[in-house]
Amino acid sequence: MSAPACHQERTTMPITPYLNGQQFDPETKRILGLAFEMTCAALRIGECDDGVKQAIADKIINLAKGGGRNPEVLCEQALKDIRRPEV
């Protein structure tokens, strides 16, 4: 079964509550928010536990700190990392 694409229609789900006080410039925050919304939509998490959303936000923030600034790439990498089987 293939994973849902990151460019699917998405609902508004701001990342701001999950930044834990970390500061980002407005453009980076916008990119993080888009990647977060896209990842949540792709995983179809809807109104799940905030702990799940925090884990997704943390993953995206860490990827962005590594230099990622494309929301689709951040989403794809987050999905890849989340779905990677534990070994």
ABEGO torsion letter per residue (X at the ends): XBBBBAABBBBBBBAAAAAGGBBBBAAAAAAAAAAAAAAAAAAGAEBBBAAAAAAAAAAAAAAAAAGBABAAAAAAAAAAAAABBBX
